[in-house]
């Protein structure tokens, strides 16, 4: 049970901790000053949402996200969100591809080298299908979380940062809802694809509570660190590098590599959701669909990493508020 629960936990983290989150750009877009309560609310909302969605996936043994949407929203509204999720996954995947290019540019390399590197590895991973994606997440995510949390803890200690635990002056608390709504869309898309792989309720509790707590603590530490650097963050495409400039070059290299893996895990999670949805309509092999999707998205990467996040993420966060409410209220109106 624990082994399977951790497998789903790392899959959820792989969806969440991508280019936007690991780089700090997504957190800074939604949180920033006076956001301690917002992050606490996000932790609670996210944990409850994951618990509900995973239970539905398990009970109905789902293989793609549309079944989840039908159960929660009803067929007419589900069709609208089916299209929305599909385009959201496409745009998220574009952001991850652009993020890979931005990471390579930080090493004075061509962004197209980073883009092609991600595309080729993603297609190769999908040759092994779903098992390849899950195995990769279980291997990479513990290293990524350990590296990111270690950096944030050391930075907090080195800079002697105080932890703003007071709930006074928390004007940004409403950001919790749009931030959770934004991320719940991609999580539903991925968890809908693995419903027939879940074996017990114990796995669901481990994955939902564990992922919620890890993301809550990480978000709090990360946001608190970025607040201290708010005057210079505007100078960085990737805010994480504003923290890394305080450390030796080897730290910069290690965290940049981990950042790229964070981008990669979210990219493959997004492609997994797209492929499983298309596979219910078409019949080609998973890697063929993955290749067609990624090649088709390449021209859109020219918009740039931070530009895509600044425009698309708040927009999706607002549109998805209805879906988040439907997920959280589902256990109640189901009983009624």
N, C-alpha and C positions, 0 to 999 in steps of 0.2 A: 504493500500500500504506500509506504513512504517513498519508495523508489519511483513508483508511477506518479505520485503526487508531485514530487520534485521535478519530474519530467515535464508535467504540465505547467508548473510554476516557472520553469526556465523558458518554456514556450511563450508564456504571457509576458515575461520580462523581455524576451526577444522581440515581441511586437512593440512594446512600449519604449524600450531604450534604444532608439535609433538615432539618426543624425540630429534630429531636432532636440531630443531630450539630452542625449549624452554630451552634445556640444554646448548645452546651456541656452541655446537660442529659443527653444520652445518654452522653457521655464521662465525666461526673462520676458517673453512676449505676453504671458498670462499673469505672472505673479509679480515679483519685485518687492517694493516697500509695502509694509503693512499687510502682509499676506500669510502670517502664521496661522490664523484661523482658517483661511482658504485652503491651506495645505492639509490641515487636520480634517476639514470637511471632505476634501478630495479623497483622502485615505479611506474614510468611512463609506463614501458613495461608491468608490471604485471596488472595494471589497464586496459590498452587497451586490453590486451589478455582476461581478464575476461569478459569485455564488449562484445567483439566479440563472444566468446564461448557461453555466456549466451543468446545472441540474437539469435544465431543459434539454440540453444537448445529450446528456446521458440517458434521460428517460425516453427520448424519441430516437436515439441512436442515429443522429444526423451525420450527413457526409458533406453538406455545404450549408452556407449561412441562410439561404432562402427559407428553409423550414423553420428556423428560429424566428425570422421576421414574420412569417405567417402566424405562428403561435402567439406572438406578442402583440402584433399590430392588426391582424386580420389581413385577408388577401388583397383588398384594394390598396390599402396604405402600404402593404408589404411590397407591392410592385414598384411604388414610387421610391421606397428606400432601397430596393434592389438595384435600381438604376443609380441612386445616389452613392451607395456603397461601392458599386463598380467603378464609378468615376473617382470616388475618394481614394480607392486603392490604386488606381492608375496614377493619380496626382501624387500620392504618398510615395509610390515607387519612383516617380520622376525625382522627387525631393531627395530620396536616398541615393539615386544615381548621381545627382548633382552634388550631393554631400561627399560622395566618394571622390569626385573630381576636385572639390574644394580641399579635401584632406591631402591629396597628392600635390596640389598647388602650394600647400604649406611647406612642402619639402623641395620647392622650386622645380617641380616636375610638371609635365603637361597634364591638364585636367582630363584630356581625352584618354590618357594612359590609365588614370584612375577609373574612368567610366567604363572603358573596355575590360579592364581587369575584373570589375564587379560583375559585368554582364557574363563574361566567360565562366567565371567560377559559379555563378548562380545556375547557369544552364547545366554545368557538369554535376552540380549537387542534385538537380532534379532528375538526373539519369537514374538515381536510386529511389526516387519517389518520396513519399511522406516520411519513410523511415530515415532517409538521408537528412531531411530537414530537422527532425527531432534529435537525431544523434549529434548533429552539429550544434544545436542549441544547448544540449546538456554539457557539451565539452567547453564551449566558449563563454556562456553566460556567467558561470561562477568566477572565471578569471576577470571578466569585464567588471562585474559588480565589486569584486575584491579590490581591483585597481582603482575604480572610481571612488569608492567609499574611503579607501586609504588616503587618496589624494585630498579629499575634502576634509577628512579628520586632521591630517597633518597641516593643511593650510589654515584651518580654524585654530589649531594650537600655536602654529608659528606666528600668526597675526594676532593671537590672543583675542579672538572674536568672542563676544558674549552671545549667548543664545537668547533671542527675544521670545521668552515663554509667556509673557503677559498678553492677555487677550484685549487689552486696551488699544485704541487706535488701530482697528482692523478694518479699514474702509474698503479693502479689496476682497472681502470675503465672498462676493458673488462670483469671482473668477473660478471658484471651485466647481461650479456647475458647468460652465462652458469648457473648462479644461477636461473634466470627466467626460462630458458629452462628446468632445472631439475624439478622445481616445477609446471610448466604448465602441465606436463604430468599427474600428479595425480589430478590436478584440472579439467582437461578435463574429466578424468575418472569418477569423481564424478558428475560434472555438467551435463554430458551426461545422467545421471540416473534420473535427476529431471526436465527435460524439460517440461514434461506434467503436472508438478505441478506449474509452473510459470504462473502468471495471467496477468502481465502488464509490459510495458517497464520501468515504474517508479521503480519497484522492482529491475530491472537489474541495473539501475544507482545507486541506494542506495547501493546495494551489491558490485558492482565493484569499485566505487570511495571510499566508506567507507573502504572496506578491503584493498585497495591499500594504503590509507593514514595511516591507523592503522599499517600496516606491515612496511611501510617506516619509520615512527617515531620510532617504537619499534626497528627495525633493527639498526637505527642510534645510539640510546641510548645504546643498548646492545653492539654493536661493539666498541663504544667509551669506554665503561666500561672495556671490555676485553683487549683492547689495553694497559690499565694501569696495567694489570696483566699478560702481555705477558710472563714475565720471569718465572712465576710459573704455567701457564696453562698446560704445559706438564706433570705436576705431577697429573693432575686430569682427570679421565675418563669423568666426566661431568663438564665442565668449570663453570657452574652456581655455583657450590659449592665453587669455588675460591672467588666469590663475597660474598657468604653467610657466609664465615668464619669470616667476619668483624662484624657479628651481633649475637645477643643472640640465644641460642639453639631453642627457640620457633619459631623464624623466619626460621631457617633451616628446622624445622619440617613442618611448613605451606607451604613453597615453595616446599619442596620435595613432599608433597601431591598434590599440584597443578601441579608439573612436571609430576607426574604419571597420572593425569587426561589429561594432554596434550598428553601424550603417548597414552592413551586410546582413545581419540577422533580421532587421526590420524589412529589408528589401526582399529577402526570401520568404518572410512571413506574408508580406503583401502579395507576392507572386503566387504563393501557395493558395491563398484565398481566391485569387482570380482564376487560377488553373482549376481548382476543384469546382468552382461555379461553372466555368465554361465546359468542363468535362461532362457535366450533367446534360449538356446540350450537344456538344461535339464529342468525337471519340479518339482524337490523336493522343499519342503518348504525352505524359506530363512535360517532359523536357522540350518537346516540339512546341507546345503551347507557350511554355516559359520563354523560349527563344523568340517566337513571333511577338509576344507582348513587349519584351525588352527592346528589341530592334525597333519596333514601332514607336517607342517612347523616347528614343535617343534625341530627336530634334528638339524636344521640349526642354531639355536640360540647359539650353542657352539662356533661360530666364534667370538663372543664378539661384544659389541655395537660400540665402537669407530673404531674398525677394519673394520666393515661393512660399516660405513659411509665414512671412509677415502678411501676405495677402490671403492665402488659402486657409490656414489654421483657424484664425478667428471666425471666418465665414462658416466653415464646417462646424465649429463649436456651437454657433448660434442655431444653425439648422438642425443639429442633432439633439437639441434640448428636449424636443418632443419624444424622441426615441429613448433618451435617458429616463424621462418620467414614466414612459410606458414600461420599461424594464423594471424600475424600482416599485411600481404599483402593481405589477403583474400578479404577485402572490396574493394580493388583497382582492383585486377584482376577479381573479380566478375563483376564489372561495365564494364571492358574492354571486 
